[in-house]
Amino acid sequence: MDSDSDLELSPETLRALQQVMKEQQEQQDRFDQLRQQAEERFDAAQESSADGAEKSGRDLRGITMDYFREDWQLSQFWYSDETSEKLAQEILNNTDANSIVCCISSPTAYVKLMSMNPPNTNNLFLFEFDTRFDVYGRQFIHYDYSKPEDFRLSEELKGSVDMIVVDPPFLSEECLTKTLQTVRFLLKNGGKVVLCTGLVMVEIAKKDGLELTTFHPGHQNGLSNDFRCYVNYKSEQFPLQD
């Protein structure tokens, strides 16, 4: 039998493969365009802080989680829209235009926040390992939890962050412990923290003054672990569990 014929794809398979490749290229083109826009936004902000911030906010509102498919190898489990909106609203309820906010390993909450017309997008930062999110330009900080205090703008942000929403990527004591080291490094005195992680992490969370709430974060595609929310302040949306 001709060996070349063994490698021939059926017309149906070939069409399906071509469609997948087309979608991948379209997504890559979209990311390239967004990265270019991010560079232009930063340049505009440098030239005129007020006009640049306004333009930045308009541009970033158009990004949704539809751009980003979950990568389970990176332990990515996107929040449901209801959960991401609650987390974003919690940030808006507790901050103002002068507040510095960081979302650590919680891109769903960050993307939702940026779509809700926050007062100053230049003060909102996403710490994330997945470099697809560099479409947010300077607001994206590449973050590896195994290096808790080694990241871009570390000295600028140290001890200056008013509020942090954090969702460690792995349900392990090591991951949570090192991620909370980052939280302590960034947080200013009296700063607020919302932690989303498993119930099994309750004792580690308590060591950092984080108390269990009644809120159960939900995920788009479900998650078998008992996932919970912890805070270090009094929250109307997320009351403490009795």
C-alpha positions as CSV (number, residue, x, y, z in Angstrom):
1,M,0.0,0.0,0.0
2,D,1.2,3.5,-0.9
3,S,2.5,5.0,2.4
4,D,1.5,8.5,1.3
5,S,-2.1,7.4,1.0
6,D,-2.1,6.3,4.6
7,L,-1.5,9.8,5.6
8,E,-4.3,11.4,3.6
9,L,-7.1,13.0,5.6
10,S,-10.7,12.6,4.7
11,P,-12.4,15.8,3.3
12,E,-14.4,16.2,6.5
13,T,-11.3,15.9,8.7
14,L,-9.4,18.3,6.6
15,R,-12.2,20.9,6.7
16,A,-12.4,20.5,10.5
17,L,-8.6,20.9,10.8
18,Q,-8.6,24.0,8.6
19,Q,-11.4,25.5,10.7
20,V,-9.5,25.0,13.9
21,M,-6.3,26.5,12.4
22,K,-8.4,29.4,11.1
23,E,-9.9,30.0,14.6
24,Q,-6.4,29.8,16.2
25,Q,-5.0,32.4,13.7
26,E,-8.0,34.7,14.3
27,Q,-7.4,34.5,18.0
28,Q,-3.7,35.2,17.6
29,D,-4.5,38.2,15.4
30,R,-6.9,39.5,18.0
31,F,-4.2,39.2,20.7
32,D,-1.7,41.0,18.5
33,Q,-4.1,43.8,17.9
34,L,-4.9,44.1,21.6
35,R,-1.1,44.2,22.5
36,Q,-0.6,47.0,20.0
37,Q,-3.5,48.9,21.5
38,A,-2.0,48.3,25.0
39,E,1.2,49.9,23.9
40,E,-0.6,52.8,22.3
41,R,-2.7,53.3,25.5
42,F,0.5,53.5,27.6
43,D,2.1,56.0,25.3
44,A,-1.1,58.1,25.4
45,A,-1.1,57.9,29.2
46,Q,2.5,59.1,29.3
47,E,1.7,62.1,27.2
48,S,-1.5,63.1,29.0
49,S,-2.4,61.3,32.2
50,A,-6.1,62.3,32.2
51,D,-6.8,61.8,28.5
52,G,-4.7,58.6,28.5
53,A,-6.5,57.1,31.5
54,E,-9.9,57.8,29.9
55,K,-8.9,56.3,26.6
56,S,-7.4,53.3,28.3
57,G,-10.6,52.7,30.2
58,R,-12.7,52.8,27.0
59,D,-10.4,50.4,25.2
60,L,-10.1,47.8,28.0
61,R,-13.8,47.5,28.5
62,G,-14.1,45.6,25.2
63,I,-12.0,42.6,26.4
64,T,-14.0,39.6,27.7
65,M,-13.1,36.2,28.9
66,D,-14.3,34.9,25.6
67,Y,-10.8,35.7,24.4
68,F,-9.2,33.3,26.8
69,R,-9.9,29.6,26.9
70,E,-9.2,27.7,30.1
71,D,-5.8,25.9,30.1
72,W,-6.2,23.1,32.6
73,Q,-2.5,22.4,32.6
74,L,-2.2,25.9,34.2
75,S,-5.0,24.9,36.6
76,Q,-7.3,27.5,35.1
77,F,-10.9,27.3,36.1
78,W,-12.7,30.5,35.2
79,Y,-15.4,31.9,37.5
80,S,-19.0,31.9,36.6
81,D,-20.2,35.3,35.4
82,E,-22.2,35.8,38.6
83,T,-19.1,35.1,40.7
84,S,-16.8,37.3,38.7
85,E,-19.4,40.2,38.8
86,K,-19.7,39.8,42.6
87,L,-15.9,40.0,43.1
88,A,-15.6,43.0,40.8
89,Q,-18.5,44.8,42.5
90,E,-16.8,44.1,45.9
91,I,-13.7,45.9,44.6
92,L,-15.8,48.8,43.4
93,N,-17.7,49.0,46.7
94,N,-14.5,49.3,48.7
95,T,-12.2,51.4,46.6
96,D,-12.1,54.8,44.8
97,A,-10.1,56.4,42.0
98,N,-7.0,56.7,44.2
99,S,-7.0,53.1,45.4
100,I,-4.4,50.7,44.1
101,V,-6.0,47.2,43.5
102,C,-4.3,43.9,42.6
103,C,-6.0,40.8,41.3
104,I,-3.6,37.9,41.9
105,S,-4.1,34.7,39.8
106,S,-7.8,35.8,39.4
107,P,-8.0,37.0,35.8
108,T,-11.8,36.4,35.6
109,A,-12.4,38.9,38.3
110,Y,-10.0,41.4,36.8
111,V,-11.5,41.2,33.3
112,K,-15.0,41.7,34.7
113,L,-13.8,44.6,36.8
114,M,-12.2,46.3,33.8
115,S,-15.5,46.0,31.9
116,M,-17.5,47.8,34.7
117,N,-16.2,51.3,34.2
118,P,-13.8,51.5,37.2
119,P,-12.7,55.0,38.1
120,N,-9.0,54.7,37.3
121,T,-7.8,51.7,35.3
122,N,-4.1,52.8,35.8
123,N,-4.3,51.8,39.4
124,L,-5.7,48.2,38.7
125,F,-3.1,45.4,38.2
126,L,-3.4,41.8,37.2
127,F,-0.8,39.4,38.6
128,E,-0.9,36.3,36.4
129,F,1.4,33.6,35.0
130,D,-0.5,33.3,31.7
131,T,1.1,35.8,29.3
132,R,-2.0,36.0,27.1
133,F,-3.2,38.6,29.6
134,D,-0.3,40.9,28.6
135,V,-2.9,42.6,26.4
136,Y,-3.5,44.8,29.4
137,G,0.0,46.3,28.9
138,R,1.6,47.8,32.0
139,Q,-1.3,46.7,34.1
140,F,-0.3,43.1,33.6
141,I,2.4,41.7,35.8
142,H,3.8,38.3,35.1
143,Y,3.6,36.4,38.3
144,D,5.0,33.1,39.4
145,Y,3.9,32.2,43.0
146,S,7.1,30.3,43.6
147,K,8.9,33.7,43.5
148,P,6.6,35.6,45.9
149,E,8.5,38.9,45.9
150,D,10.2,38.8,42.5
151,F,8.1,40.6,39.9
152,R,7.9,43.8,37.8
153,L,7.1,46.9,39.8
154,S,7.7,45.1,43.1
155,E,9.4,48.0,44.8
156,E,6.9,50.5,43.4
157,L,3.9,48.5,44.7
158,K,5.4,47.2,47.9
159,G,3.2,48.1,50.9
160,S,1.0,50.4,48.8
161,V,-2.0,48.2,47.7
162,D,-5.4,49.1,49.1
163,M,-7.2,45.9,48.1
164,I,-6.3,42.5,46.8
165,V,-8.5,39.7,45.3
166,V,-6.5,36.5,45.2
167,D,-7.1,33.0,44.0
168,P,-4.0,30.8,44.2
169,P,-3.7,28.5,41.1
170,F,-3.1,25.3,43.0
171,L,-4.9,23.8,46.0
172,S,-1.8,23.1,48.1
173,E,-0.3,24.5,51.3
174,E,2.9,25.5,49.5
175,C,1.0,27.5,46.8
176,L,-1.3,29.3,49.3
177,T,1.6,30.0,51.7
178,K,3.8,31.6,49.0
179,T,0.9,33.5,47.5
180,L,0.0,35.0,50.8
181,Q,3.6,36.1,51.2
182,T,3.0,38.1,48.1
183,V,-0.2,39.5,49.6
184,R,1.6,40.6,52.7
185,F,4.4,42.2,50.6
186,L,2.0,44.3,48.6
187,L,-0.7,45.2,51.1
188,K,-0.7,48.5,52.9
189,N,-1.6,48.8,56.6
190,G,-5.4,48.4,56.8
191,G,-5.6,47.0,53.3
192,K,-8.4,44.6,52.4
193,V,-8.1,41.1,51.1
194,V,-10.6,38.7,49.4
195,L,-9.2,35.2,49.1
196,C,-10.9,32.5,47.1
197,T,-9.7,28.9,47.7
198,G,-10.7,25.6,49.0
199,L,-12.3,25.0,52.4
200,V,-9.4,22.7,53.3
201,M,-7.2,25.9,53.4
202,V,-9.2,27.5,56.2
203,E,-6.5,27.1,58.9
204,I,-3.8,28.6,56.7
205,A,-6.0,31.5,55.8
206,K,-6.8,32.2,59.4
207,K,-3.1,32.6,60.2
208,D,-3.2,35.7,57.9
209,G,-6.4,37.1,59.6
210,L,-8.6,35.8,56.8
211,E,-12.0,34.6,58.0
212,L,-14.4,32.2,56.2
213,T,-17.5,33.8,54.7
214,T,-20.9,32.4,53.6
215,F,-20.1,33.1,49.9
216,H,-19.4,30.1,47.7
217,P,-17.6,31.2,44.4
218,G,-18.8,29.3,41.4
219,H,-17.0,28.3,38.2
220,Q,-18.1,28.1,34.6
221,N,-17.4,24.4,34.1
222,G,-17.9,23.3,37.7
223,L,-15.2,22.3,40.3
224,S,-15.4,19.3,42.5
225,N,-13.6,20.9,45.5
226,D,-15.5,22.8,48.2
227,F,-14.5,26.3,47.1
228,R,-14.9,29.2,49.5
229,C,-14.3,32.9,50.1
230,Y,-12.3,34.5,52.9
231,V,-12.0,38.2,53.9
232,N,-10.0,40.2,56.5
233,Y,-12.7,43.0,56.9
234,K,-16.4,43.4,57.3
235,S,-18.1,42.8,54.0
236,E,-21.8,43.3,53.2
237,Q,-21.7,41.1,50.2
238,F,-19.6,38.4,51.9
239,P,-20.7,38.1,55.5
240,L,-18.7,35.9,57.9
241,Q,-19.8,32.4,58.5
242,D,-21.1,31.8,62.0
